[in-house]
Amino acid sequence: MVEIVLGVAVFVLAVAVVGLFAMMGELSGRVPDPDQPTTADLTPGPDHLHPVPEARLGAEPAEWPAELASVRDADLAHVVVLSTTCTTCARIASGETGTLDVLPPPLAVVVSSPRPEAGAGFLAKHPMVTNYPHLVDVGGTWLTSNFEIAISPSVLVFAGGRLQAAHTFNTATTLSQLPAPDSREETHVHAAKTTS
């Protein structure tokens, strides 16, 4: 009798072990190989861009800094917002994540900085930024007072001097996925500027 019970127990254990190995094989087939990059790793997608919900879309500043005149006067322009206190911003400004040239000109850079010296130091450390018209925005005053933008890195899209869109991003290459501004908005902005 004991032999029968032990035989059944060994049989049940053997079936359980075979089932366990089968489940482990199924699970290992679902886990990606960490040494093989996935398509998502190689191609930045729109999911890496996030709209800035508090941005004051349609806003046009009463005064533009002289450094950003090319943005003010363009039918379509981009401003990349970086900060001296942001690690990701430093990586972007160094060119580590790609070039900002994925955006069409005119392109300008605004560096938000708590003090003018920190802004000057950031520009000295990241000369790529100085390849574009650039402004050190002390305390982020110009950005926040005109557009409610207090987050970096971010990219602002302007049409006719008015803010059309604002997104956060993590790499320069992601900027190539920036959606085109709504043509109806551009027409509305153009008509508003013509009538004023």
ZAVO-70374 format. One line per 10 residues: number of its first residue (from 1); their letters; for each residue y, x, z of N, C-alpha, C. Coordinates in steps of 0.2 Angstrom, whole numbers, plus 5000, padded with zeros to 4 digits. Each point is the difference from the previous one (the first is absolute). Layout:
N
NUM> a> Y,X,Z,Y,X,Z,Y,X,Z  ...
END
This chain:
196
1> mveivlgvav> 4994,5004,5000,5006,4996,5000,5006,5004,5000  5000,5006,5004,5006,5004,5001,5001,5004,4993  4994,5001,4997,5001,5004,4993,5003,4995,4995  4999,4994,5000,5003,4995,4995,5007,5000,5001  5002,4999,5007,5007,5000,5002,5004,5006,4997  4997,5006,5002,5003,5006,4998,5000,5001,4992  4995,4997,4997,5000,5001,4992,5006,4995,4997  5001,4994,5003,5005,4996,4998,5007,5003,5001  5001,5003,5006,5006,5003,5002,5002,5006,4996  4995,5004,4998,5001,5006,4995,5002,4997,4993
11> fvlavavvgl> 4996,4995,4998,5002,4997,4994,5007,4997,4999  5002,4997,5006,5007,4997,5000,5005,5005,5000  4999,5006,5004,5004,5005,5000,5001,5004,4993  4994,5000,4997,5000,5004,4993,5005,4995,4995  4999,4994,5000,5004,4995,4996,5007,5001,5002  5002,5000,5006,5007,5001,5002,5003,5006,4998  4996,5006,5000,5003,5006,4998,5001,5000,4992  4995,4997,4997,5001,5000,4992,5006,4996,4999  5001,4994,5003,5006,4996,4999,5006,5003,5002  5000,5004,5005,5006,5004,5002,5002,5005,4995
21> fammgelsgr> 4995,5004,4997,5002,5005,4995,5002,4996,4994  4998,4994,4998,5002,4997,4994,5007,4998,5001  5002,4997,5006,5007,4998,5001,5005,5006,5000  4997,5006,5003,5005,5006,4999,5001,5002,4993  4995,5000,4996,5000,5002,4993,5005,4995,4997  5000,4994,5001,5005,4995,4997,5007,5001,5002  5001,5002,5007,5007,5001,5002,5002,5007,4997  4996,5005,5000,5002,5006,4997,5003,5000,4993  4997,4995,4996,5002,4998,4993,5007,4997,5000  5002,4997,5005,5006,4997,5000,5006,5004,5003
31> vpdpdqptta> 4998,5006,5003,5006,5004,5002,5001,5005,4995  5007,5001,4998,5002,5005,4994,4999,5007,5003  4999,5004,4995,4999,5007,5001,5007,5003,5002  5001,5003,5006,5007,5003,5001,5002,5005,4996  4995,5004,4996,5003,5005,4996,5002,4998,4993  4998,4994,4999,5002,4997,4993,5007,4995,5001  5005,5002,4997,5006,4996,5001,4999,4993,4996  5003,4995,5003,4999,4993,4997,5006,4999,4996  5000,4995,4996,5005,4998,4995,5007,4999,5004  4999,4997,5006,5006,4998,5004,5003,5007,5002
41> dltpgpdhlh> 4996,5005,5001,5003,5006,5003,5004,5004,4994  4998,4999,4994,5003,5003,4994,5005,4997,4997  5001,4993,5001,5005,4996,4996,5004,4996,5006  5006,5002,5001,5004,4996,5004,5001,4993,4998  4999,4995,5004,5001,4993,4997,5006,4997,5003  5001,4994,4998,5006,4996,5003,4999,4999,5007  4994,5000,5003,4999,4998,5007,5003,5006,5004  5002,5006,4997,5003,5005,5004,5008,4999,5001  5002,4995,4996,5007,4998,5000,5001,4994,5004  5004,5000,5005,5001,4994,5004,5008,4998,5000
51> pvpearlgae> 5001,4993,4998,5007,4998,5000,5003,5001,5007  5007,5001,5001,5003,5001,5006,5003,4993,5001  4997,4996,5005,5002,4993,5000,5007,4999,5002  5003,5004,5004,5007,4999,5003,5005,5003,4995  4998,5002,4994,5005,5003,4995,5005,4994,4998  5006,5002,4999,5005,4995,4998,5000,5000,4992  4995,4996,4997,5000,5000,4993,5006,4997,4997  5003,5002,4994,5006,4998,4997,5006,5003,5003  5000,5004,5005,5006,5003,5003,5003,5005,4996  5006,5000,5000,5004,5005,4996,5005,5003,5005
61> paewpaelas> 5000,5007,5001,5005,5002,5005,5007,5000,4998  5005,4999,5004,5007,5000,4999,5002,5007,4997  4997,5005,5004,5002,5007,4998,4993,5004,4999  5000,5004,4994,4995,5004,4999,5002,5007,5001  4996,5004,5003,5001,5008,5001,5000,5003,4993  5005,5005,4999,5000,5003,4994,4994,5003,4997  4996,5002,5005,4993,5003,4998,4996,4995,4997  5001,4994,5001,4995,4994,4997,5004,4996,4994  5005,5003,4997,5003,4997,4995,4996,4998,4994  4995,5005,4998,4995,4998,4995,4996,4994,5001
71> vrdadlahvv> 4998,4999,5006,4996,4994,5002,5005,4994,5000  5006,5000,5002,5005,4994,5000,5001,4998,4993  5000,5005,4995,5002,4998,4993,4994,4999,4995  4994,5000,5003,4995,5000,4995,4997,4993,5000  4997,4998,4994,4997,4993,4999,4994,5000,5005  4996,5006,5000,4994,5000,5004,5000,5007,5003  5000,5000,5007,4999,5007,5003,4996,5000,5007  4998,5005,5002,4996,5001,5006,5003,5004,5005  4999,4999,5006,5002,5004,5006,4994,5001,5004  4998,5006,5002,4995,5002,5004,5003,5001,5007
81> vlsttcttca> 4997,4997,5005,5003,5001,5007,4995,5004,5004  5003,5006,5002,4996,5004,5005,5003,5001,5006  4997,5003,5005,5003,5001,5007,4998,5007,5002  5004,5003,5004,4999,5006,5003,4995,5000,5005  4998,4994,5003,4996,5000,5006,4993,4997,4998  4999,5000,4993,4993,4997,4998,4996,5005,4996  4994,5000,5003,4995,5005,4997,4998,4999,4993  4999,4994,4998,4998,4998,4994,5006,5001,4995  5006,4999,5002,5006,5002,4996,5000,5007,4998  4999,5005,5005,5000,5007,4999,4994,5002,4995
91> riasgetgtl> 4995,4996,5000,4994,5002,4995,5003,4998,4993  5003,4994,5000,5002,4998,4993,5006,5004,4998  5005,5002,5004,5005,5004,4998,4998,5007,4998  4994,5003,5003,4998,5006,4998,4996,5000,4993  4999,4994,4998,4996,5000,4993,4993,5000,5001  4997,5000,5007,4993,5000,5001,4997,4994,4997  5003,4994,5000,4997,4994,4998,5001,4998,4992  5004,5004,4997,5001,4999,4993,5008,5001,4999  5002,4999,4994,5007,5000,4998,5003,4993,5000  5007,5000,5002,5003,4994,5000,5002,4998,4992
101> dvlppplavv> 4999,5004,4996,5001,4999,4993,4996,4994,4997  4995,4997,5004,4996,4995,4997,5005,4994,4999  5006,5000,5004,5005,4995,4999,5005,5002,4995  5002,4995,4996,5005,5001,4994,5007,5002,5003  5003,5004,4997,5007,5001,5002,5005,4994,4999  5005,4999,5003,5002,5004,5005,4997,4999,5007  4999,5005,5003,4996,5001,5007,5004,5004,5005  5001,4997,5006,5004,5003,5005,4996,5000,5006  5001,5005,5005,4997,5000,5006,5005,4999,5006  4998,4996,5005,5004,5000,5006,4996,5002,5005
111> vssprpeaga> 5003,5005,5004,4996,5003,5006,5004,4997,5006  4996,4996,5004,5003,4997,5006,4999,5006,5006  5005,5001,5003,4999,5006,5005,5005,4998,5006  4997,5001,5006,5004,4999,5006,5006,5004,5001  5000,5006,4997,5006,5005,5000,5001,5003,4993  5006,5002,4998,5001,5003,4994,4996,5007,4999  5000,5003,5006,4996,5007,5000,4993,4999,4998  4997,4995,5003,4993,4999,4998,4999,4998,4993  5005,4996,4997,4999,4998,4993,5001,5006,4996  5005,5005,5001,5001,5006,4996,4994,5004,5001
121> gflakhpmvt> 4996,5001,5006,4994,5003,5001,4995,4998,4995  4999,4993,5000,4995,4997,4996,5001,5002,4993  5006,4999,4997,5001,5002,4993,4999,5007,4999  5001,5005,5005,4999,5007,4999,4993,5001,4999  4996,4997,5004,4993,5001,5001,4996,4996,4994  5003,4995,4997,4997,4997,4994,5004,4999,4994  5001,5006,4997,5005,5000,4994,4998,4995,4995  4994,4998,4999,4999,4995,4995,5004,4994,5000  5002,4998,5006,5005,4994,5001,5006,5002,4997  5003,5006,5000,5006,5001,4997,5000,5000,4993
131> nyphlvdvgg> 4994,4999,4997,5000,5000,4992,5003,4993,4998  5001,4995,5005,5002,4994,4998,5007,4999,5004  5004,4995,4998,5006,4998,5004,4997,4998,5007  5004,5003,5005,4997,4998,5007,5006,4999,5005  4998,4997,5005,5005,4998,5005,4996,5001,5007  5004,5003,5005,4997,5000,5006,5004,4994,5004  4996,4995,5002,5003,4994,5003,4999,5001,5008  5005,5002,5003,5000,5002,5007,4998,4993,5004  4995,5000,5004,4998,4994,5004,4998,4994,4996  4999,5002,4993,4998,4994,4996,5005,4995,4999
141> twltsnfeia> 5006,5001,5002,5005,4995,5000,5001,4997,4993  5001,5003,4995,5001,4997,4993,4994,4996,4998  4994,5002,5001,4994,4996,4998,5000,4994,5004  5000,5000,5007,4999,4994,5004,5006,4995,4999  5006,5003,5000,5006,4995,5000,5000,4996,4993  4998,5003,4995,5000,4997,4993,4994,4996,4998  4994,5003,5002,4994,4997,4998,4995,4999,5005  5001,5001,5007,4995,4999,5005,4994,5004,4999  5001,5006,4997,4994,5005,4999,5000,5005,5005  4995,5000,5005,5000,5004,5005,4993,5003,5001
151> ispsvlvfag> 4996,5001,4994,4993,5002,5000,5000,5006,4994  4996,5005,5001,4999,5005,4995,4993,5002,5001  4997,5003,4995,5003,5000,4993,5000,4993,4997  5005,4999,4996,5000,4994,4996,5004,5001,4994  4999,4995,4995,5003,5001,4994,5004,4994,4998  5006,5000,4998,5005,4995,4999,5001,4999,4992  4999,4994,4998,5001,4999,4993,5007,4996,4999  5005,5003,4996,5006,4997,4999,5001,4998,4992  5003,4994,4999,5002,4998,4993,5007,4998,5001  5004,5004,4996,5007,4998,5000,5003,5001,5006
161> grlqaahtfn> 4998,5005,5004,5003,5001,5007,4998,4995,5006  4995,4996,4998,4998,4995,5005,4992,5002,5002  4999,4999,5006,4993,5002,5002,4995,4994,4998  4995,5002,4996,4995,4995,4997,4994,5000,5004  4998,5006,5002,4993,5001,5004,5000,5006,5005  4996,4999,5005,4999,5006,5004,4993,5000,5003  4997,5006,4999,4993,5001,5002,4999,5006,5004  4996,5000,5005,4997,5007,5003,4995,5003,4996  4999,5006,5000,4994,5004,4997,4998,5006,5004  4995,5003,4998,4997,5005,5003,5000,5007,4996
171> tattlsqlpa> 4999,4999,4994,5000,5006,4995,5005,4999,4994  5002,5005,4997,5004,5000,4995,4997,4997,4994  4993,5001,4999,4996,4998,4994,5000,4992,5001  5000,4997,5006,5000,4993,5000,5006,4997,4997  5005,5003,4999,5006,4997,4997,4999,4998,4993  4995,5003,4997,4999,4998,4993,4997,4993,5000  4998,4997,5005,4997,4993,5001,5006,4995,5002  5006,5002,5000,5005,4996,5002,5001,4994,4995  5000,4994,5002,5001,4995,4995,5007,4999,4997  5000,4998,4994,5006,5000,4996,5004,4994,5004
181> pdsreethvh> 5007,5001,5000,5004,4995,5003,5000,4994,4995  5000,4994,5004,5000,4993,4996,5006,5000,4995  4998,4999,4994,5006,5000,4995,5004,4994,5001  4998,4995,5003,5005,4994,5001,5005,5002,5005  4998,5004,5005,5005,5003,5005,5005,5004,4997  4997,5005,4995,5005,5004,4997,5005,4996,4996  4998,4995,4997,5004,4996,4996,5006,4997,5004  4997,4997,5006,5005,4997,5005,5005,5005,5002  4998,5006,5002,5004,5005,5002,5005,5002,4995  4998,5000,4994,5005,5002,4995,5005,4995,4998
191> aaktts> 4998,4993,5001,5004,4995,4999,5005,4999,5005  4998,5002,5006,5004,5000,5006,5006,5005,5000  4998,5006,4997,5004,5006,5000,5005,4998,4994  4998,4997,4995,5004,4998,4994,5006,4995,5002  4998,4995,5004,5005,4995,5002,5005,5002,5005  4998,5005,5004,5004,5002,5006,5006,5005,4997
END
